[in-house]
Amino acid sequence: MAVTKIIPIRTTIGKLIDYICNPSKTENCAYVYSENCFPKTASVEFSFLLRKTQAGGNTLGRHLIQSFSPNETTPEQAHEIGKKLAEQHLKGEYAYVMTTHVDRNHIHNHFVWCAVNLKTHNRYHSNKRSYHEIQDLSDTLCRENGLSVIDVKSGKRGKSRFEYDMTKQGDSYKEKLRIAIDNATLKANSFEEFLQLLAAQGYEIKQGKYLSFKHKDGERFTRAKAIGEDYTEERIKQRIKTKAPVKLSPQQSSIRQLHDLKADKFQQSAGLTHWGKIQNLKIMADTMNLLGEKGLTDLSDFDRKFVTAITAFDKVSSALKSAESSLKDLTELQKQLRIYGRTKEMYVKFQQSRNKDKFIRETEGAESYVMLHETAKRYLSAYKKEQGKVPKSAELKPLLATLRKEKLTLYEQYKTAKAEQSELMKLHINLQKILGKERKQQEQEVDR
C-alpha cells in the first residue's frame, strides 16, 4: 500500500533537493533519479526555467511524497514504482528529481519537480483532480507489483480506509463475514448445509441474482461478491467441494508472538498483566494448532523446515535483487539513449555556433540541453567501452519486457518465501519461550 501527499514549494527549493538526495538516506545516491535535469544542478536549472516563463504564480514547484507500508516492498521495487509514477504523471514535460529513502522502516519516494512545463511554458496546476490522478496511478502501479491497495472510492470492491483500520482491530463487519464464510465452507458438505451454518451464526441470507448476507446486528445486506473473488456463490460452492481454504495474505496468516510479561508496561499494571496472560495462553494454543496443521509435531522436523524456509528466502531474494539490478541498468541505458536523441539537434547547433556563450544566453533551454547531451554522451561512451556495443532503443524494449515479467514472478515468490520464513520465525520464538517455561517448571518440580 502506498499513500501520497503533495506540497507546494515556494522557497528554498535547493535545500529541499539537497535533502531528498542525501546519500545517507538513498544508499550513497543509488536511489536518485532525474529527468530533464541533473540532480546536482537541478535548483539552478529550475531557476533558469522559472525566469523564462511568462506565466504568473509564486509556486516554484511541487514536492510529492509516496510512502509504502513497512516491510511490504524492497528499495529497488519502490524506486521503479516511483520512476513509473513520475513518467506517467509528468509525461516528460517537467524537469524533476526523484529519490527513494530507505533509512526508515517504511520506504518512501520523494519527487521534486519544477513548476514550468517544458513544452507549453505554463505552470503546473495542482488541484483535487490532479491529486486523485496521482493517487490512482500510484494504486495502479501498486496492484501491478503485487502490493496492497486501499480502495477509497464507493462502488468499487475493496476496503475503505475506515474498514482497513477496523480490520486491523478485528472489528470490520466484512472481515467478520469473511471469517464466518471461511469456517462454514470447511465444515459444510453441501451449499444448503453452508447456508444453515451461516444462519445459525445469526446471518440472514438473501438469494437471488446475488447472494447476500446480513447479520442480526447489522443494518443492511452485503453481497458476498463484494468482499472478494473467493466469496461469490460459484466460488463458495467450489470451495465446499474441494475443502480448499482461501489463500490468506501474509498479514492475515501470520501467528502472533508471545507477550513478554516481564516488560515494564506489564509490571506496572496488574490489569494489563492479566490480559497478557490470557493472550499468551491463546497464542500458545494457536502456535501448537498451527504446528499440527503443518505436520510439524517433531522438533527435528520443525528445525529442518525452518532451515529450508530461510534457504529458500535467501535464494529468491538474491535472484530478485539480480533481476532488479539488471532492470535498473537497462532502464538507465534506455533513459540516456532517449536523452541523447532528444538533445542531439540542439547540441549540433551549439557546436556549430561561432559564439557558444552567446548561443547559451540567447537560445531558450540551450544550457540544459547541452548539459544533458554531454552527460548522456559520457554515459554511452563508458558503456560502449565496458560492453563493446551500445544497443538501439528498439532492441532494449523486448529485453526490458522480459526482465519486468521475470521480476514480477520473482517478487511473488519472494513474498511467499518471506511470509513463510516470517511465520516460522515467530513459531520458532514462541516454541523457545514455551519450551523454556516447561523446562523451568520441571526444574522447580525437581527442586521440591
C-alpha positions in Angstrom: 0.0 0.0 0.0 1.3 3.5 -0.9 -0.1 6.8 0.4 0.7 10.0 -1.4 1.0 13.6 -0.3 1.7 16.7 -2.4 3.1 20.0 -1.1 3.7 23.3 -2.9 7.2 24.7 -2.9 7.5 28.5 -2.6 11.0 28.9 -1.1 14.4 27.0 -0.6 14.0 24.5 -3.5 17.7 24.0 -3.4 17.7 22.9 0.2 14.8 20.5 -0.5 16.7 18.8 -3.4 19.8 18.5 -1.2 17.6 16.9 1.5 15.9 14.3 -0.8 19.3 13.4 -2.4 21.0 12.9 1.0 23.5 10.0 0.5 22.7 8.6 4.0 19.0 8.2 3.0 19.5 7.0 -0.6 22.3 4.4 0.0 25.0 6.7 -1.3 22.7 8.1 -4.1 22.0 4.6 -5.5 18.3 5.6 -5.5 18.5 9.0 -7.1 16.9 9.6 -10.5 16.2 12.7 -12.6 14.6 13.7 -15.9 15.3 16.8 -17.9 17.9 18.0 -15.3 20.9 16.9 -13.2 20.3 16.3 -9.5 23.4 18.4 -8.6 22.4 21.4 -10.7 18.6 20.9 -10.6 17.9 24.0 -8.5 19.9 26.2 -10.9 18.1 24.7 -13.9 14.8 25.2 -12.2 15.6 28.8 -11.6 16.5 29.3 -15.2 13.2 27.8 -16.4 11.2 29.9 -13.9 12.9 33.1 -15.1 12.0 32.3 -18.7 8.3 31.6 -18.1 5.7 34.4 -18.5 3.1 32.5 -16.5 2.1 34.1 -13.2 2.2 32.5 -9.8 4.7 32.2 -6.9 5.0 28.4 -6.7 8.4 27.2 -7.7 7.5 23.6 -7.9 5.8 20.6 -6.2 7.0 18.1 -3.7 5.3 14.7 -3.8 5.8 12.0 -1.2 4.8 8.4 -1.8 5.0 6.3 1.3 4.8 2.5 1.4 3.7 0.2 4.2 6.5 -1.2 6.4 8.1 -4.4 5.1 5.8 -4.6 2.0 8.3 -3.7 -0.7 12.0 -3.5 -1.5 14.1 -0.4 -2.2 14.6 -1.4 -5.8 10.9 -2.1 -6.4 9.8 1.2 -4.7 12.3 3.1 -6.8 11.0 1.5 -10.0 7.4 2.3 -9.0 8.4 5.9 -8.3 10.0 6.3 -11.7 7.0 4.9 -13.5 4.7 7.2 -11.4 6.7 10.3 -12.4 6.9 9.2 -16.0 3.2 8.6 -16.4 2.1 11.7 -14.5 4.6 14.3 -15.7 4.9 12.8 -19.2 8.4 14.1 -19.8 7.1 17.7 -19.7 8.7 18.7 -16.5 12.2 18.7 -15.0 12.3 16.6 -11.8 14.4 14.8 -9.3 13.0 11.5 -7.8 14.7 9.7 -4.9 13.9 6.7 -2.6 14.6 7.0 1.1 15.5 3.7 2.8 16.7 4.9 6.1 13.4 4.3 7.9 11.3 1.2 8.4 8.8 2.5 5.8 10.4 3.1 2.4 9.2 6.3 0.7 9.8 8.2 -2.5 10.3 11.9 -2.8 9.6 13.8 -6.1 10.5 17.4 -6.7 9.6 19.0 -10.0 9.8 22.5 -11.5 6.5 24.2 -11.9 7.3 25.2 -15.5 6.0 22.9 -18.3 8.9 22.5 -20.8 6.6 22.3 -23.8 3.9 24.9 -23.0 5.9 27.1 -20.6 2.8 27.2 -18.4 2.8 26.4 -14.7 1.8 23.1 -13.2 -1.8 23.3 -11.8 -2.3 21.3 -8.6 -5.9 20.6 -7.5 -8.1 17.8 -6.3 -8.3 16.3 -9.8 -4.5 16.2 -10.3 -4.0 14.8 -6.8 -6.6 12.0 -7.4 -4.8 11.2 -10.7 -1.6 10.8 -8.8 -3.1 8.5 -6.2 -4.9 6.4 -8.8 -1.7 6.0 -10.7 0.1 5.0 -7.5 -2.6 2.5 -6.7 -2.5 1.0 -10.2 1.3 0.6 -10.0 1.0 -1.0 -6.6 -1.5 -3.5 -8.0 0.7 -4.3 -10.9 3.6 -5.0 -8.5 1.6 -7.1 -6.1 1.3 -4.6 -3.3 -1.8 -3.9 -1.3 -4.2 -1.1 -2.1 -6.9 0.6 -0.1 -9.8 1.4 -2.4 -11.4 4.6 -1.1 -13.9 5.0 -3.9 -17.5 4.0 -3.3 -19.0 1.4 -5.7 -15.7 -0.5 -6.0 -14.7 -3.7 -4.4 -12.1 -3.5 -1.6 -11.8 -1.9 1.7 -12.4 1.7 2.6 -9.8 3.4 4.8 -12.1 3.1 7.7 -12.7 -0.5 7.1 -9.0 -1.1 6.7 -8.5 0.3 10.2 -11.4 -1.7 11.6 -10.0 -4.9 10.0 -6.7 -4.3 11.8 -8.6 -4.1 15.1 -10.8 -7.1 14.1 -14.0 -5.0 14.1 -14.8 -4.9 10.4 -18.2 -6.4 9.6 -16.9 -7.5 6.3 -13.9 -9.2 7.9 -16.3 -11.0 10.3 -18.4 -12.2 7.4 -15.3 -13.4 5.6 -14.3 -15.4 8.6 -17.8 -16.9 9.0 -17.9 -17.9 5.4 -14.4 -19.4 5.5 -15.2 -21.5 8.6 -18.6 -22.6 7.1 -17.1 -23.7 3.8 -14.7 -26.0 5.6 -17.4 -27.6 7.8 -20.3 -27.9 5.2 -20.7 -30.9 2.9 -23.2 -29.0 0.7 -24.3 -25.5 -0.2 -27.5 -26.0 1.7 -25.6 -27.0 4.9 -23.3 -24.0 4.4 -26.4 -21.7 4.4 -27.7 -23.4 7.6 -24.3 -22.9 9.3 -24.4 -19.1 8.5 -28.0 -18.8 9.6 -27.0 -20.5 12.9 -24.4 -17.8 13.4 -27.1 -15.1 13.2 -26.9 -14.2 9.5 -30.0 -13.5 7.4 -29.5 -14.8 3.8 -30.9 -13.4 0.6 -30.7 -15.5 -2.6 -31.4 -14.1 -6.0 -29.2 -12.6 -8.7 -26.6 -12.1 -6.0 -26.0 -14.0 -2.7 -26.2 -11.5 0.2 -25.8 -11.7 4.0 -26.9 -9.5 6.9 -26.0 -10.2 10.5 -28.8 -9.8 13.1 -26.8 -6.8 14.5 -26.2 -5.3 11.1 -28.2 -2.6 9.2 -28.0 -3.8 5.6 -27.3 -6.7 3.4 -23.8 -7.2 2.0 -23.3 -9.0 -1.3 -20.9 -11.9 -1.0 -19.1 -11.0 -4.2 -18.4 -7.5 -2.7 -15.9 -8.9 -0.1 -13.6 -10.7 -2.6 -13.4 -13.0 -5.6 -13.3 -16.1 -3.3 -16.7 -15.2 -1.9 -19.0 -15.4 -5.0 -21.7 -18.0 -4.8 -20.0 -20.1 -7.5 -16.6 -19.9 -5.8 -18.2 -20.8 -2.4 -19.7 -23.9 -3.9 -16.3 -24.9 -5.4 -14.6 -24.3 -2.0 -17.2 -26.6 -0.3 -16.5 -29.4 -2.8 -12.7 -29.1 -2.7 -12.5 -28.0 1.0 -9.8 -25.5 -0.1 -9.2 -22.7 2.3 -9.0 -19.2 1.0 -5.4 -18.0 0.4 -4.6 -15.5 3.1 -2.3 -12.6 2.9 1.0 -12.8 5.0 -0.5 -10.3 7.5 -3.7 -12.4 7.9 -1.9 -15.8 8.1 0.9 -14.9 10.4 1.0 -16.1 14.0 1.3 -13.6 16.9 4.3 -13.6 19.2 4.0 -14.2 22.9 4.0 -11.1 25.1 6.9 -10.5 27.4 5.2 -10.2 30.7 8.5 -9.0 32.3 8.4 -5.8 30.3 7.8 -2.6 32.2 4.4 -1.9 30.9 3.1 -5.2 32.2 4.9 -4.9 35.6 3.3 -1.5 36.1 -0.3 -2.7 35.5 -2.0 -5.7 37.1 -4.9 -5.5 34.7 -2.5 -5.5 31.7 -0.6 -8.4 33.1 -3.9 -10.4 33.5 -4.8 -9.6 29.9 -1.3 -10.6 28.7 -1.5 -14.0 30.4 -4.8 -14.7 28.7 -3.5 -13.6 25.3 -0.4 -15.7 25.8 -2.5 -18.8 26.5 -4.4 -18.2 23.3 -1.2 -17.6 21.3 0.3 -20.8 22.8 -2.8 -22.7 21.6 -2.6 -21.1 18.2 1.1 -22.0 17.9 0.5 -25.6 18.7 -2.5 -25.8 16.4 -0.6 -24.3 13.5 2.3 -26.7 14.1 -0.1 -29.6 14.0 -1.7 -28.2 10.7 1.7 -28.1 9.2 2.6 -31.6 10.3 5.5 -30.3 12.4 4.9 -32.2 15.6 8.5 -33.2 15.9 11.1 -30.6 16.8 13.7 -32.0 14.3 11.0 -31.7 11.5 10.4 -28.1 12.5 14.1 -27.3 12.5 14.5 -28.8 9.0 11.5 -26.9 7.8 12.8 -23.7 9.3 16.3 -24.0 7.7 14.7 -24.9 4.3 12.5 -21.8 4.5 15.5 -19.5 5.3 17.5 -21.0 2.4 14.5 -20.6 0.0 14.1 -17.0 1.1 17.8 -16.1 0.6 17.8 -17.8 -2.8 14.8 -16.0 -4.2 15.9 -12.7 -2.5 19.2 -12.9 -4.3 17.6 -13.7 -7.6 15.2 -10.8 -7.2 18.0 -8.3 -6.4 19.9 -9.5 -9.5 16.8 -9.0 -11.8 16.2 -5.6 -10.3 19.8 -4.6 -10.8 19.7 -5.7 -14.4 16.4 -3.9 -14.9 17.8 -0.7 -13.3 20.9 -0.8 -15.6 18.9 -1.3 -18.8 16.3 1.4 -17.8 19.1 3.9 -17.2 20.6 3.0 -20.6 17.3 3.5 -22.2 16.9 6.8 -20.5 20.3 8.0 -21.6 19.7 6.9 -25.2 16.4 8.8 -25.2 18.1 12.0 -23.8 20.9 11.7 -26.3 18.5 11.5 -29.2 16.2 14.3 -27.9 19.1 16.8 -27.3 21.2 16.0 -30.3 19.8 18.6 -32.7 20.3 21.4 -30.1 23.8 20.2 -29.3 24.8 20.2 -33.0 23.6 23.8 -33.3 25.6 24.6 -30.2 28.8 23.1 -31.6 28.3 24.9 -34.9 27.8 28.3 -33.3 30.7 30.7 -33.5 30.0 32.3 -30.1 29.0 29.5 -27.8 28.4 31.7 -24.8 26.1 33.9 -26.8 24.2 30.8 -28.1 23.7 29.6 -24.5 22.4 33.0 -23.3 20.1 33.7 -26.2 18.7 30.2 -27.0 16.0 29.1 -24.7 16.8 25.9 -22.9 20.2 25.5 -24.6 22.1 25.3 -21.3 20.1 22.4 -20.0 20.1 20.6 -23.4 23.8 20.9 -23.7 24.5 19.6 -20.2 22.0 16.7 -20.7 23.6 15.8 -24.0 27.1 15.8 -22.7 26.2 13.7 -19.7 24.4 11.2 -21.9 27.3 11.1 -24.3 29.8 10.4 -21.5 27.5 7.6 -20.1 27.1 5.9 -23.5 30.9 6.2 -24.2 31.6 4.5 -20.9 29.0 1.8 -21.6 30.5 1.1 -25.0 34.0 0.9 -23.6 32.8 -1.7 -21.0 30.3 -3.7 -23.1 31.8 -3.2 -26.6 28.5 -2.1 -28.1 25.6 0.2 -27.3 22.2 -1.4 -28.3 19.5 0.6 -30.0 16.4 1.6 -28.1 14.2 -0.8 -30.1 16.5 -3.7 -29.0 16.0 -2.8 -25.4 12.2 -2.9 -25.3 11.9 -6.8 -25.5 14.7 -7.2 -23.0 13.1 -4.8 -20.6 9.7 -6.5 -21.0 11.3 -9.9 -20.3 13.1 -8.6 -17.2 9.9 -6.9 -15.9 8.0 -10.2 -16.3 10.8 -12.1 -14.6 10.9 -9.6 -11.7 7.1 -9.9 -11.1 7.3 -13.7 -11.0 10.3 -13.5 -8.6 8.5 -10.9 -6.4 5.5 -13.2 -6.0 7.9 -16.0 -4.9 9.7 -13.5 -2.7 6.5 -12.6 -0.9 5.5 -16.2 -0.4 9.0 -17.1 0.9 9.1 -14.1 3.2 5.7 -14.9 4.7 6.7 -18.5 5.2 10.0 -17.5 6.9 8.3 -14.8 9.0 5.7 -17.2 10.2 8.2 -20.0 11.0 10.4 -17.4 12.8 7.5 -16.4 15.1 6.7 -20.1 15.7 10.4 -20.7 16.5 10.4 -17.8 19.0 7.2 -18.9 20.6 8.4 -22.5 20.8 11.6 -21.4 22.5 9.6 -19.5 25.1 7.1 -22.3 25.6 9.9 -24.9 26.0 11.8 -22.6 28.3 8.7 -22.4 30.6 8.3 -26.1 30.6 12.0 -26.7 31.5 11.7 -24.1 34.3 8.6 -25.9 35.7 10.4 -29.2 35.5 13.4 -27.8 37.4 11.2 -26.4 40.1 9.4 -29.8 40.5 12.9 -31.5 40.8 13.9 -29.0 43.5 10.8 -29.8 45.5 
